[in-house]
Amino acid sequence: MKQIIIALVCLLSSYAIANPEWVNGEIVRIDPSRDRIVLKHEYIASIRMHAMTMPFGTSKDLNLDAYRPGDKVRFQIKVVDGTLDIAAIEKLK
Ligand SMILES: [Cu+2]
């Protein structure tokens, strides 16, 4: 079972690397103390995830100072240790 999960995560991360996909969403909450951001996102085709509101991890080099809840954004994801992190984000005009 563990191997299946690892294989799945590897598959997901190779998808994300091979085909960086921009996903539209809206910021719901930013939680810098826990390196987390909650986004209401549209369907993510690369991992076949339906639209939902969920938390994503954020890395230190992602500067979110200019972002506020309610901002419309587009973002790219990456799989880190089995969790979804934001690889890139930018505001939609
Ligand atoms: Cu989701």
PDB file of the backbone (N, CA, C, O) and the ligand in Angstrom, with CONECT records:
HET     CU  A 101       1
ATOM      1  N   MET A   1       0.844  -1.213   0.000  1.00  0.00           N
ATOM      2  CA  MET A   1       0.000   0.000   0.000  1.00  0.00           C
ATOM      3  C   MET A   1       0.870   1.250   0.000  1.00  0.00           C
ATOM      4  O   MET A   1       0.602   2.218  -0.711  1.00  0.00           O
ATOM      5  N   LYS A   2       1.938   1.201   0.832  1.00  0.00           N
ATOM      6  CA  LYS A   2       2.822   2.370   0.919  1.00  0.00           C
ATOM      7  C   LYS A   2       3.482   2.643  -0.436  1.00  0.00           C
ATOM      8  O   LYS A   2       3.610   3.791  -0.860  1.00  0.00           O
ATOM      9  N   GLN A   3       3.904   1.541  -1.115  1.00  0.00           N
ATOM     10  CA  GLN A   3       4.539   1.697  -2.433  1.00  0.00           C
ATOM     11  C   GLN A   3       3.579   2.352  -3.423  1.00  0.00           C
ATOM     12  O   GLN A   3       3.968   3.182  -4.245  1.00  0.00           O
ATOM     13  N   ILE A   4       2.320   1.954  -3.318  1.00  0.00           N
ATOM     14  CA  ILE A   4       1.322   2.521  -4.242  1.00  0.00           C
ATOM     15  C   ILE A   4       1.207   4.029  -4.015  1.00  0.00           C
ATOM     16  O   ILE A   4       1.150   4.811  -4.964  1.00  0.00           O
ATOM     17  N   ILE A   5       1.175   4.412  -2.761  1.00  0.00           N
ATOM     18  CA  ILE A   5       1.064   5.841  -2.444  1.00  0.00           C
ATOM     19  C   ILE A   5       2.294   6.594  -2.948  1.00  0.00           C
ATOM     20  O   ILE A   5       2.175   7.670  -3.535  1.00  0.00           O
ATOM     21  N   ILE A   6       3.479   6.020  -2.713  1.00  0.00           N
ATOM     22  CA  ILE A   6       4.719   6.677  -3.163  1.00  0.00           C
ATOM     23  C   ILE A   6       4.717   6.799  -4.684  1.00  0.00           C
ATOM     24  O   ILE A   6       5.067   7.844  -5.231  1.00  0.00           O
ATOM     25  N   ALA A   7       4.317   5.714  -5.365  1.00  0.00           N
ATOM     26  CA  ALA A   7       4.268   5.735  -6.831  1.00  0.00           C
ATOM     27  C   ALA A   7       3.301   6.809  -7.311  1.00  0.00           C
ATOM     28  O   ALA A   7       3.571   7.523  -8.277  1.00  0.00           O
ATOM     29  N   LEU A   8       2.188   6.909  -6.630  1.00  0.00           N
ATOM     30  CA  LEU A   8       1.170   7.897  -6.993  1.00  0.00           C
ATOM     31  C   LEU A   8       1.705   9.321  -6.815  1.00  0.00           C
ATOM     32  O   LEU A   8       1.499  10.190  -7.662  1.00  0.00           O
ATOM     33  N   VAL A   9       2.391   9.532  -5.701  1.00  0.00           N
ATOM     34  CA  VAL A   9       2.950  10.863  -5.437  1.00  0.00           C
ATOM     35  C   VAL A   9       3.999  11.200  -6.487  1.00  0.00           C
ATOM     36  O   VAL A   9       4.058  12.330  -6.972  1.00  0.00           O
ATOM     37  N   CYS A  10       4.837  10.208  -6.842  1.00  0.00           N
ATOM     38  CA  CYS A  10       5.863  10.430  -7.876  1.00  0.00           C
ATOM     39  C   CYS A  10       5.204  10.768  -9.205  1.00  0.00           C
ATOM     40  O   CYS A  10       5.655  11.653  -9.932  1.00  0.00           O
ATOM     41  N   LEU A  11       4.135  10.053  -9.509  1.00  0.00           N
ATOM     42  CA  LEU A  11       3.397  10.294 -10.743  1.00  0.00           C
ATOM     43  C   LEU A  11       2.841  11.711 -10.748  1.00  0.00           C
ATOM     44  O   LEU A  11       2.954  12.432 -11.740  1.00  0.00           O
ATOM     45  N   LEU A  12       2.242  12.100  -9.631  1.00  0.00           N
ATOM     46  CA  LEU A  12       1.664  13.440  -9.532  1.00  0.00           C
ATOM     47  C   LEU A  12       2.749  14.495  -9.667  1.00  0.00           C
ATOM     48  O   LEU A  12       2.557  15.492 -10.363  1.00  0.00           O
ATOM     49  N   SER A  13       3.901  14.287  -9.001  1.00  0.00           N
ATOM     50  CA  SER A  13       4.939  15.320  -9.070  1.00  0.00           C
ATOM     51  C   SER A  13       5.544  15.396 -10.463  1.00  0.00           C
ATOM     52  O   SER A  13       5.891  16.483 -10.925  1.00  0.00           O
ATOM     53  N   SER A  14       5.680  14.242 -11.149  1.00  0.00           N
ATOM     54  CA  SER A  14       6.236  14.312 -12.501  1.00  0.00           C
ATOM     55  C   SER A  14       5.257  15.007 -13.442  1.00  0.00           C
ATOM     56  O   SER A  14       5.673  15.722 -14.353  1.00  0.00           O
ATOM     57  N   TYR A  15       3.978  14.804 -13.229  1.00  0.00           N
ATOM     58  CA  TYR A  15       2.978  15.544 -13.997  1.00  0.00           C
ATOM     59  C   TYR A  15       3.164  17.046 -13.796  1.00  0.00           C
ATOM     60  O   TYR A  15       3.200  17.819 -14.753  1.00  0.00           O
ATOM     61  N   ALA A  16       3.281  17.438 -12.533  1.00  0.00           N
ATOM     62  CA  ALA A  16       3.364  18.859 -12.217  1.00  0.00           C
ATOM     63  C   ALA A  16       4.621  19.482 -12.806  1.00  0.00           C
ATOM     64  O   ALA A  16       4.604  20.633 -13.242  1.00  0.00           O
ATOM     65  N   ILE A  17       5.731  18.705 -12.819  1.00  0.00           N
ATOM     66  CA  ILE A  17       6.984  19.238 -13.350  1.00  0.00           C
ATOM     67  C   ILE A  17       6.927  19.295 -14.879  1.00  0.00           C
ATOM     68  O   ILE A  17       7.311  20.291 -15.491  1.00  0.00           O
ATOM     69  N   ALA A  18       6.438  18.202 -15.482  1.00  0.00           N
ATOM     70  CA  ALA A  18       6.425  18.115 -16.945  1.00  0.00           C
ATOM     71  C   ALA A  18       5.436  19.109 -17.552  1.00  0.00           C
ATOM     72  O   ALA A  18       5.637  19.603 -18.662  1.00  0.00           O
ATOM     73  N   ASN A  19       4.389  19.387 -16.825  1.00  0.00           N
ATOM     74  CA  ASN A  19       3.333  20.204 -17.405  1.00  0.00           C
ATOM     75  C   ASN A  19       2.827  21.215 -16.382  1.00  0.00           C
ATOM     76  O   ASN A  19       1.751  21.035 -15.812  1.00  0.00           O
ATOM     77  N   PRO A  20       3.596  22.274 -16.149  1.00  0.00           N
ATOM     78  CA  PRO A  20       3.147  23.253 -15.164  1.00  0.00           C
ATOM     79  C   PRO A  20       1.837  23.889 -15.619  1.00  0.00           C
ATOM     80  O   PRO A  20       1.759  24.504 -16.682  1.00  0.00           O
ATOM     81  N   GLU A  21       0.858  23.732 -14.824  1.00  0.00           N
ATOM     82  CA  GLU A  21      -0.491  24.137 -15.191  1.00  0.00           C
ATOM     83  C   GLU A  21      -0.916  25.307 -14.310  1.00  0.00           C
ATOM     84  O   GLU A  21      -0.792  25.241 -13.087  1.00  0.00           O
ATOM     85  N   TRP A  22      -1.414  26.371 -14.922  1.00  0.00           N
ATOM     86  CA  TRP A  22      -1.944  27.477 -14.137  1.00  0.00           C
ATOM     87  C   TRP A  22      -3.385  27.175 -13.745  1.00  0.00           C
ATOM     88  O   TRP A  22      -4.203  26.808 -14.589  1.00  0.00           O
ATOM     89  N   VAL A  23      -3.681  27.327 -12.492  1.00  0.00           N
ATOM     90  CA  VAL A  23      -5.030  27.083 -11.982  1.00  0.00           C
ATOM     91  C   VAL A  23      -5.565  28.387 -11.404  1.00  0.00           C
ATOM     92  O   VAL A  23      -4.868  29.072 -10.656  1.00  0.00           O
ATOM     93  N   ASN A  24      -6.789  28.725 -11.748  1.00  0.00           N
ATOM     94  CA  ASN A  24      -7.385  29.941 -11.186  1.00  0.00           C
ATOM     95  C   ASN A  24      -7.997  29.662  -9.824  1.00  0.00           C
ATOM     96  O   ASN A  24      -8.513  28.575  -9.562  1.00  0.00           O
ATOM     97  N   GLY A  25      -7.926  30.670  -8.964  1.00  0.00           N
ATOM     98  CA  GLY A  25      -8.508  30.513  -7.637  1.00  0.00           C
ATOM     99  C   GLY A  25      -8.667  31.845  -6.950  1.00  0.00           C
ATOM    100  O   GLY A  25      -8.373  32.902  -7.509  1.00  0.00           O
ATOM    101  N   GLU A  26      -9.140  31.768  -5.720  1.00  0.00           N
ATOM    102  CA  GLU A  26      -9.331  32.968  -4.916  1.00  0.00           C
ATOM    103  C   GLU A  26      -8.774  32.702  -3.523  1.00  0.00           C
ATOM    104  O   GLU A  26      -8.979  31.633  -2.949  1.00  0.00           O
ATOM    105  N   ILE A  27      -8.066  33.695  -2.991  1.00  0.00           N
ATOM    106  CA  ILE A  27      -7.470  33.526  -1.662  1.00  0.00           C
ATOM    107  C   ILE A  27      -8.558  33.624  -0.590  1.00  0.00           C
ATOM    108  O   ILE A  27      -9.330  34.582  -0.560  1.00  0.00           O
ATOM    109  N   VAL A  28      -8.606  32.635   0.271  1.00  0.00           N
ATOM    110  CA  VAL A  28      -9.570  32.627   1.364  1.00  0.00           C
ATOM    111  C   VAL A  28      -8.881  33.060   2.663  1.00  0.00           C
ATOM    112  O   VAL A  28      -9.424  33.855   3.429  1.00  0.00           O
ATOM    113  N   ARG A  29      -7.697  32.536   2.894  1.00  0.00           N
ATOM    114  CA  ARG A  29      -6.977  32.831   4.125  1.00  0.00           C
ATOM    115  C   ARG A  29      -5.483  32.630   3.906  1.00  0.00           C
ATOM    116  O   ARG A  29      -5.068  31.731   3.175  1.00  0.00           O
ATOM    117  N   ILE A  30      -4.680  33.476   4.546  1.00  0.00           N
ATOM    118  CA  ILE A  30      -3.223  33.320   4.481  1.00  0.00           C
ATOM    119  C   ILE A  30      -2.728  33.113   5.904  1.00  0.00           C
ATOM    120  O   ILE A  30      -3.052  33.889   6.803  1.00  0.00           O
ATOM    121  N   ASP A  31      -1.947  32.072   6.100  1.00  0.00           N
ATOM    122  CA  ASP A  31      -1.478  31.704   7.436  1.00  0.00           C
ATOM    123  C   ASP A  31       0.042  31.550   7.410  1.00  0.00           C
ATOM    124  O   ASP A  31       0.554  30.432   7.370  1.00  0.00           O
ATOM    125  N   PRO A  32       0.776  32.695   7.431  1.00  0.00           N
ATOM    126  CA  PRO A  32       2.239  32.641   7.280  1.00  0.00           C
ATOM    127  C   PRO A  32       2.927  31.873   8.405  1.00  0.00           C
ATOM    128  O   PRO A  32       3.975  31.265   8.187  1.00  0.00           O
ATOM    129  N   SER A  33       2.344  31.894   9.615  1.00  0.00           N
ATOM    130  CA  SER A  33       2.994  31.224  10.746  1.00  0.00           C
ATOM    131  C   SER A  33       3.051  29.709  10.542  1.00  0.00           C
ATOM    132  O   SER A  33       3.913  29.038  11.110  1.00  0.00           O
ATOM    133  N   ARG A  34       2.140  29.175   9.738  1.00  0.00           N
ATOM    134  CA  ARG A  34       2.156  27.735   9.458  1.00  0.00           C
ATOM    135  C   ARG A  34       2.497  27.427   7.998  1.00  0.00           C
ATOM    136  O   ARG A  34       2.296  26.308   7.526  1.00  0.00           O
ATOM    137  N   ASP A  35       3.025  28.452   7.281  1.00  0.00           N
ATOM    138  CA  ASP A  35       3.367  28.271   5.868  1.00  0.00           C
ATOM    139  C   ASP A  35       2.205  27.659   5.089  1.00  0.00           C
ATOM    140  O   ASP A  35       2.360  26.694   4.341  1.00  0.00           O
ATOM    141  N   ARG A  36       1.048  28.257   5.296  1.00  0.00           N
ATOM    142  CA  ARG A  36      -0.139  27.722   4.633  1.00  0.00           C
ATOM    143  C   ARG A  36      -0.971  28.822   4.025  1.00  0.00           C
ATOM    144  O   ARG A  36      -1.000  29.950   4.519  1.00  0.00           O
ATOM    145  N   ILE A  37      -1.649  28.481   2.946  1.00  0.00           N
ATOM    146  CA  ILE A  37      -2.598  29.400   2.329  1.00  0.00           C
ATOM    147  C   ILE A  37      -3.844  28.584   1.975  1.00  0.00           C
ATOM    148  O   ILE A  37      -3.740  27.461   1.482  1.00  0.00           O
ATOM    149  N   VAL A  38      -5.009  29.155   2.228  1.00  0.00           N
ATOM    150  CA  VAL A  38      -6.251  28.468   1.865  1.00  0.00           C
ATOM    151  C   VAL A  38      -6.784  29.124   0.606  1.00  0.00           C
ATOM    152  O   VAL A  38      -7.001  30.335   0.556  1.00  0.00           O
ATOM    153  N   LEU A  39      -6.989  28.302  -0.405  1.00  0.00           N
ATOM    154  CA  LEU A  39      -7.461  28.790  -1.699  1.00  0.00           C
ATOM    155  C   LEU A  39      -8.739  28.083  -2.099  1.00  0.00           C
ATOM    156  O   LEU A  39      -8.899  26.883  -1.876  1.00  0.00           O
ATOM    157  N   LYS A  40      -9.651  28.847  -2.697  1.00  0.00           N
ATOM    158  CA  LYS A  40     -10.815  28.263  -3.355  1.00  0.00           C
ATOM    159  C   LYS A  40     -10.391  28.091  -4.800  1.00  0.00           C
ATOM    160  O   LYS A  40     -10.266  29.072  -5.531  1.00  0.00           O
ATOM    161  N   HIS A  41     -10.168  26.850  -5.220  1.00  0.00           N
ATOM    162  CA  HIS A  41      -9.587  26.656  -6.550  1.00  0.00           C
ATOM    163  C   HIS A  41     -10.574  26.015  -7.528  1.00  0.00           C
ATOM    164  O   HIS A  41     -11.518  25.328  -7.138  1.00  0.00           O
ATOM    165  N   GLU A  42     -10.317  26.266  -8.808  1.00  0.00           N
ATOM    166  CA  GLU A  42     -11.084  25.629  -9.869  1.00  0.00           C
ATOM    167  C   GLU A  42     -10.553  24.212 -10.064  1.00  0.00           C
ATOM    168  O   GLU A  42      -9.609  23.803  -9.387  1.00  0.00           O
ATOM    169  N   TYR A  43     -11.150  23.470 -10.977  1.00  0.00           N
ATOM    170  CA  TYR A  43     -10.718  22.113 -11.315  1.00  0.00           C
ATOM    171  C   TYR A  43      -9.234  22.101 -11.691  1.00  0.00           C
ATOM    172  O   TYR A  43      -8.794  22.930 -12.487  1.00  0.00           O
ATOM    173  N   ILE A  44      -8.459  21.167 -11.125  1.00  0.00           N
ATOM    174  CA  ILE A  44      -7.039  21.044 -11.456  1.00  0.00           C
ATOM    175  C   ILE A  44      -6.867  19.804 -12.334  1.00  0.00           C
ATOM    176  O   ILE A  44      -6.867  18.675 -11.842  1.00  0.00           O
ATOM    177  N   ALA A  45      -6.719  20.033 -13.640  1.00  0.00           N
ATOM    178  CA  ALA A  45      -6.729  18.932 -14.605  1.00  0.00           C
ATOM    179  C   ALA A  45      -5.572  17.960 -14.385  1.00  0.00           C
ATOM    180  O   ALA A  45      -5.754  16.751 -14.524  1.00  0.00           O
ATOM    181  N   SER A  46      -4.384  18.466 -14.044  1.00  0.00           N
ATOM    182  CA  SER A  46      -3.203  17.600 -13.954  1.00  0.00           C
ATOM    183  C   SER A  46      -3.328  16.551 -12.860  1.00  0.00           C
ATOM    184  O   SER A  46      -2.717  15.487 -12.959  1.00  0.00           O
ATOM    185  N   ILE A  47      -4.097  16.825 -11.831  1.00  0.00           N
ATOM    186  CA  ILE A  47      -4.298  15.824 -10.770  1.00  0.00           C
ATOM    187  C   ILE A  47      -5.778  15.463 -10.619  1.00  0.00           C
ATOM    188  O   ILE A  47      -6.179  14.792  -9.668  1.00  0.00           O
ATOM    189  N   ARG A  48      -6.564  15.920 -11.569  1.00  0.00           N
ATOM    190  CA  ARG A  48      -8.006  15.618 -11.612  1.00  0.00           C
ATOM    191  C   ARG A  48      -8.694  15.916 -10.282  1.00  0.00           C
ATOM    192  O   ARG A  48      -9.482  15.116  -9.776  1.00  0.00           O
ATOM    193  N   MET A  49      -8.378  17.075  -9.735  1.00  0.00           N
ATOM    194  CA  MET A  49      -9.023  17.461  -8.474  1.00  0.00           C
ATOM    195  C   MET A  49     -10.143  18.443  -8.782  1.00  0.00           C
ATOM    196  O   MET A  49      -9.947  19.460  -9.447  1.00  0.00           O
ATOM    197  N   HIS A  50     -11.308  18.110  -8.283  1.00  0.00           N
ATOM    198  CA  HIS A  50     -12.443  18.976  -8.563  1.00  0.00           C
ATOM    199  C   HIS A  50     -12.327  20.284  -7.770  1.00  0.00           C
ATOM    200  O   HIS A  50     -11.525  20.394  -6.843  1.00  0.00           O
ATOM    201  N   ALA A  51     -13.124  21.244  -8.146  1.00  0.00           N
ATOM    202  CA  ALA A  51     -13.065  22.554  -7.503  1.00  0.00           C
ATOM    203  C   ALA A  51     -13.433  22.441  -6.026  1.00  0.00           C
ATOM    204  O   ALA A  51     -14.376  21.741  -5.656  1.00  0.00           O
ATOM    205  N   MET A  52     -12.675  23.142  -5.195  1.00  0.00           N
ATOM    206  CA  MET A  52     -12.936  23.091  -3.743  1.00  0.00           C
ATOM    207  C   MET A  52     -12.145  24.200  -3.050  1.00  0.00           C
ATOM    208  O   MET A  52     -11.325  24.883  -3.664  1.00  0.00           O
ATOM    209  N   THR A  53     -12.412  24.355  -1.767  1.00  0.00           N
ATOM    210  CA  THR A  53     -11.610  25.242  -0.924  1.00  0.00           C
ATOM    211  C   THR A  53     -10.735  24.363  -0.049  1.00  0.00           C
ATOM    212  O   THR A  53     -11.245  23.491   0.654  1.00  0.00           O
ATOM    213  N   MET A  54      -9.426  24.577  -0.080  1.00  0.00           N
ATOM    214  CA  MET A  54      -8.501  23.706   0.649  1.00  0.00           C
ATOM    215  C   MET A  54      -7.196  24.434   0.940  1.00  0.00           C
ATOM    216  O   MET A  54      -6.872  25.425   0.286  1.00  0.00           O
ATOM    217  N   PRO A  55      -6.440  23.934   1.936  1.00  0.00           N
ATOM    218  CA  PRO A  55      -5.151  24.549   2.233  1.00  0.00           C
ATOM    219  C   PRO A  55      -4.032  24.008   1.339  1.00  0.00           C
ATOM    220  O   PRO A  55      -4.058  22.847   0.930  1.00  0.00           O
ATOM    221  N   PHE A  56      -3.063  24.854   1.047  1.00  0.00           N
ATOM    222  CA  PHE A  56      -1.854  24.463   0.337  1.00  0.00           C
ATOM    223  C   PHE A  56      -0.653  24.908   1.162  1.00  0.00           C
ATOM    224  O   PHE A  56      -0.729  25.887   1.904  1.00  0.00           O
ATOM    225  N   GLY A  57       0.451  24.186   1.029  1.00  0.00           N
ATOM    226  CA  GLY A  57       1.687  24.614   1.671  1.00  0.00           C
ATOM    227  C   GLY A  57       2.315  25.740   0.878  1.00  0.00           C
ATOM    228  O   GLY A  57       2.121  25.840  -0.334  1.00  0.00           O
ATOM    229  N   THR A  58       3.070  26.588   1.562  1.00  0.00           N
ATOM    230  CA  THR A  58       3.811  27.640   0.875  1.00  0.00           C
ATOM    231  C   THR A  58       5.265  27.571   1.336  1.00  0.00           C
ATOM    232  O   THR A  58       5.539  27.304   2.506  1.00  0.00           O
ATOM    233  N   SER A  59       6.191  27.811   0.414  1.00  0.00           N
ATOM    234  CA  SER A  59       7.599  27.784   0.805  1.00  0.00           C
ATOM    235  C   SER A  59       8.039  29.188   1.206  1.00  0.00           C
ATOM    236  O   SER A  59       7.365  30.179   0.924  1.00  0.00           O
ATOM    237  N   LYS A  60       9.180  29.242   1.867  1.00  0.00           N
ATOM    238  CA  LYS A  60       9.698  30.526   2.378  1.00  0.00           C
ATOM    239  C   LYS A  60       9.958  31.531   1.255  1.00  0.00           C
ATOM    240  O   LYS A  60       9.786  32.737   1.433  1.00  0.00           O
ATOM    241  N   ASP A  61      10.376  31.013   0.091  1.00  0.00           N
ATOM    242  CA  ASP A  61      10.734  31.932  -0.994  1.00  0.00           C
ATOM    243  C   ASP A  61       9.510  32.457  -1.755  1.00  0.00           C
ATOM    244  O   ASP A  61       9.643  33.198  -2.730  1.00  0.00           O
ATOM    245  N   LEU A  62       8.331  32.066  -1.298  1.00  0.00           N
ATOM    246  CA  LEU A  62       7.113  32.598  -1.908  1.00  0.00           C
ATOM    247  C   LEU A  62       6.671  33.806  -1.087  1.00  0.00           C
ATOM    248  O   LEU A  62       6.244  33.660   0.059  1.00  0.00           O
ATOM    249  N   ASN A  63       6.774  34.989  -1.667  1.00  0.00           N
ATOM    250  CA  ASN A  63       6.428  36.201  -0.924  1.00  0.00           C
ATOM    251  C   ASN A  63       4.947  36.532  -1.100  1.00  0.00           C
ATOM    252  O   ASN A  63       4.504  36.891  -2.191  1.00  0.00           O
ATOM    253  N   LEU A  64       4.196  36.407  -0.019  1.00  0.00           N
ATOM    254  CA  LEU A  64       2.749  36.615  -0.094  1.00  0.00           C
ATOM    255  C   LEU A  64       2.317  37.928   0.560  1.00  0.00           C
ATOM    256  O   LEU A  64       1.131  38.140   0.814  1.00  0.00           O
ATOM    257  N   ASP A  65       3.288  38.810   0.834  1.00  0.00           N
ATOM    258  CA  ASP A  65       2.985  40.074   1.530  1.00  0.00           C
ATOM    259  C   ASP A  65       1.920  40.904   0.822  1.00  0.00           C
ATOM    260  O   ASP A  65       1.098  41.561   1.461  1.00  0.00           O
ATOM    261  N   ALA A  66       1.951  40.861  -0.509  1.00  0.00           N
ATOM    262  CA  ALA A  66       1.046  41.730  -1.276  1.00  0.00           C
ATOM    263  C   ALA A  66      -0.332  41.094  -1.491  1.00  0.00           C
ATOM    264  O   ALA A  66      -1.207  41.688  -2.120  1.00  0.00           O
ATOM    265  N   TYR A  67      -0.513  39.880  -0.963  1.00  0.00           N
ATOM    266  CA  TYR A  67      -1.773  39.167  -1.207  1.00  0.00           C
ATOM    267  C   TYR A  67      -2.715  39.270  -0.016  1.00  0.00           C
ATOM    268  O   TYR A  67      -2.287  39.266   1.138  1.00  0.00           O
ATOM    269  N   ARG A  68      -3.999  39.361  -0.320  1.00  0.00           N
ATOM    270  CA  ARG A  68      -5.035  39.490   0.707  1.00  0.00           C
ATOM    271  C   ARG A  68      -6.177  38.529   0.396  1.00  0.00           C
ATOM    272  O   ARG A  68      -6.387  38.165  -0.761  1.00  0.00           O
ATOM    273  N   PRO A  69      -6.928  38.112   1.443  1.00  0.00           N
ATOM    274  CA  PRO A  69      -8.137  37.309   1.191  1.00  0.00           C
ATOM    275  C   PRO A  69      -9.056  38.043   0.229  1.00  0.00           C
ATOM    276  O   PRO A  69      -9.235  39.256   0.339  1.00  0.00           O
ATOM    277  N   GLY A  70      -9.636  37.317  -0.708  1.00  0.00           N
ATOM    278  CA  GLY A  70     -10.514  37.905  -1.714  1.00  0.00           C
ATOM    279  C   GLY A  70      -9.801  38.153  -3.030  1.00  0.00           C
ATOM    280  O   GLY A  70     -10.450  38.346  -4.057  1.00  0.00           O
ATOM    281  N   ASP A  71      -8.447  38.150  -3.014  1.00  0.00           N
ATOM    282  CA  ASP A  71      -7.698  38.348  -4.259  1.00  0.00           C
ATOM    283  C   ASP A  71      -7.938  37.178  -5.205  1.00  0.00           C
ATOM    284  O   ASP A  71      -7.908  36.015  -4.801  1.00  0.00           O
ATOM    285  N   LYS A  72      -8.176  37.510  -6.474  1.00  0.00           N
ATOM    286  CA  LYS A  72      -8.265  36.484  -7.515  1.00  0.00           C
ATOM    287  C   LYS A  72      -6.846  36.226  -8.018  1.00  0.00           C
ATOM    288  O   LYS A  72      -6.118  37.158  -8.358  1.00  0.00           O
ATOM    289  N   VAL A  73      -6.468  34.959  -8.061  1.00  0.00           N
ATOM    290  CA  VAL A  73      -5.099  34.606  -8.429  1.00  0.00           C
ATOM    291  C   VAL A  73      -5.096  33.435  -9.411  1.00  0.00           C
ATOM    292  O   VAL A  73      -6.112  32.780  -9.641  1.00  0.00           O
ATOM    293  N   ARG A  74      -3.921  33.201  -9.974  1.00  0.00           N
ATOM    294  CA  ARG A  74      -3.681  31.925 -10.642  1.00  0.00           C
ATOM    295  C   ARG A  74      -2.404  31.373 -10.035  1.00  0.00           C
ATOM    296  O   ARG A  74      -1.528  32.132  -9.620  1.00  0.00           O
ATOM    297  N   PHE A  75      -2.297  30.051  -9.982  1.00  0.00           N
ATOM    298  CA  PHE A  75      -1.153  29.447  -9.291  1.00  0.00           C
ATOM    299  C   PHE A  75      -0.777  28.116  -9.925  1.00  0.00           C
ATOM    300  O   PHE A  75      -1.558  27.497 -10.648  1.00  0.00           O
ATOM    301  N   GLN A  76       0.460  27.697  -9.623  1.00  0.00           N
ATOM    302  CA  GLN A  76       0.932  26.375 -10.033  1.00  0.00           C
ATOM    303  C   GLN A  76       1.196  25.570  -8.769  1.00  0.00           C
ATOM    304  O   GLN A  76       1.563  26.128  -7.735  1.00  0.00           O
ATOM    305  N   ILE A  77       1.012  24.277  -8.857  1.00  0.00           N
ATOM    306  CA  ILE A  77       1.223  23.433  -7.682  1.00  0.00           C
ATOM    307  C   ILE A  77       2.426  22.523  -7.868  1.00  0.00           C
ATOM    308  O   ILE A  77       2.857  22.255  -8.989  1.00  0.00           O
ATOM    309  N   LYS A  78       2.958  22.055  -6.749  1.00  0.00           N
ATOM    310  CA  LYS A  78       3.970  20.999  -6.770  1.00  0.00           C
ATOM    311  C   LYS A  78       3.683  20.095  -5.582  1.00  0.00           C
ATOM    312  O   LYS A  78       3.136  20.528  -4.567  1.00  0.00           O
ATOM    313  N   VAL A  79       4.064  18.820  -5.727  1.00  0.00           N
ATOM    314  CA  VAL A  79       3.831  17.865  -4.648  1.00  0.00           C
ATOM    315  C   VAL A  79       5.108  17.745  -3.821  1.00  0.00           C
ATOM    316  O   VAL A  79       6.155  17.363  -4.344  1.00  0.00           O
ATOM    317  N   VAL A  80       5.023  18.068  -2.538  1.00  0.00           N
ATOM    318  CA  VAL A  80       6.168  17.987  -1.641  1.00  0.00           C
ATOM    319  C   VAL A  80       5.795  17.081  -0.467  1.00  0.00           C
ATOM    320  O   VAL A  80       4.890  17.394   0.307  1.00  0.00           O
ATOM    321  N   ASP A  81       6.501  15.958  -0.343  1.00  0.00           N
ATOM    322  CA  ASP A  81       6.226  14.991   0.730  1.00  0.00           C
ATOM    323  C   ASP A  81       4.743  14.623   0.797  1.00  0.00           C
ATOM    324  O   ASP A  81       4.170  14.503   1.879  1.00  0.00           O
ATOM    325  N   GLY A  82       4.145  14.451  -0.355  1.00  0.00           N
ATOM    326  CA  GLY A  82       2.752  14.007  -0.400  1.00  0.00           C
ATOM    327  C   GLY A  82       1.725  15.097  -0.156  1.00  0.00           C
ATOM    328  O   GLY A  82       0.524  14.829  -0.169  1.00  0.00           O
ATOM    329  N   THR A  83       2.185  16.334   0.068  1.00  0.00           N
ATOM    330  CA  THR A  83       1.215  17.417   0.214  1.00  0.00           C
ATOM    331  C   THR A  83       1.371  18.391  -0.954  1.00  0.00           C
ATOM    332  O   THR A  83       2.421  18.454  -1.594  1.00  0.00           O
ATOM    333  N   LEU A  84       0.330  19.127  -1.210  1.00  0.00           N
ATOM    334  CA  LEU A  84       0.357  20.065  -2.319  1.00  0.00           C
ATOM    335  C   LEU A  84       0.872  21.417  -1.849  1.00  0.00           C
ATOM    336  O   LEU A  84       0.351  22.002  -0.899  1.00  0.00           O
ATOM    337  N   ASP A  85       1.896  21.898  -2.525  1.00  0.00           N
ATOM    338  CA  ASP A  85       2.454  23.217  -2.248  1.00  0.00           C
ATOM    339  C   ASP A  85       2.213  24.133  -3.445  1.00  0.00           C
ATOM    340  O   ASP A  85       2.016  23.675  -4.570  1.00  0.00           O
ATOM    341  N   ILE A  86       2.233  25.414  -3.180  1.00  0.00           N
ATOM    342  CA  ILE A  86       2.163  26.405  -4.241  1.00  0.00           C
ATOM    343  C   ILE A  86       3.570  26.615  -4.789  1.00  0.00           C
ATOM    344  O   ILE A  86       4.481  26.979  -4.045  1.00  0.00           O
ATOM    345  N   ALA A  87       3.748  26.385  -6.096  1.00  0.00           N
ATOM    346  CA  ALA A  87       5.058  26.573  -6.721  1.00  0.00           C
ATOM    347  C   ALA A  87       5.213  27.990  -7.256  1.00  0.00           C
ATOM    348  O   ALA A  87       6.312  28.544  -7.274  1.00  0.00           O
ATOM    349  N   ALA A  88       4.106  28.566  -7.689  1.00  0.00           N
ATOM    350  CA  ALA A  88       4.114  29.927  -8.237  1.00  0.00           C
ATOM    351  C   ALA A  88       2.711  30.484  -8.091  1.00  0.00           C
ATOM    352  O   ALA A  88       1.721  29.753  -8.132  1.00  0.00           O
ATOM    353  N   ILE A  89       2.651  31.789  -7.921  1.00  0.00           N
ATOM    354  CA  ILE A  89       1.329  32.422  -7.787  1.00  0.00           C
ATOM    355  C   ILE A  89       1.414  33.828  -8.353  1.00  0.00           C
ATOM    356  O   ILE A  89       2.445  34.487  -8.221  1.00  0.00           O
ATOM    357  N   GLU A  90       0.355  34.290  -8.974  1.00  0.00           N
ATOM    358  CA  GLU A  90       0.295  35.681  -9.401  1.00  0.00           C
ATOM    359  C   GLU A  90      -1.159  36.159  -9.404  1.00  0.00           C
ATOM    360  O   GLU A  90      -2.093  35.373  -9.556  1.00  0.00           O
ATOM    361  N   LYS A  91      -1.317  37.466  -9.232  1.00  0.00           N
ATOM    362  CA  LYS A  91      -2.662  38.044  -9.197  1.00  0.00           C
ATOM    363  C   LYS A  91      -3.237  38.127 -10.589  1.00  0.00           C
ATOM    364  O   LYS A  91      -2.526  38.373 -11.563  1.00  0.00           O
ATOM    365  N   LEU A  92      -4.539  37.918 -10.667  1.00  0.00           N
ATOM    366  CA  LEU A  92      -5.255  38.132 -11.918  1.00  0.00           C
ATOM    367  C   LEU A  92      -5.784  39.556 -11.928  1.00  0.00           C
ATOM    368  O   LEU A  92      -6.249  40.069 -10.910  1.00  0.00           O
ATOM    369  N   LYS A  93      -5.706  40.184 -13.096  1.00  0.00           N
ATOM    370  CA  LYS A  93      -6.179  41.562 -13.175  1.00  0.00           C
ATOM    371  C   LYS A  93      -7.661  41.581 -13.479  1.00  0.00           C
ATOM    372  O   LYS A  93      -8.256  42.653 -13.588  1.00  0.00           O
TER     373      LYS A  93
HETATM  374 CU    CU A 101      -8.357  20.774  -3.884  1.00  0.00          CU2+
END
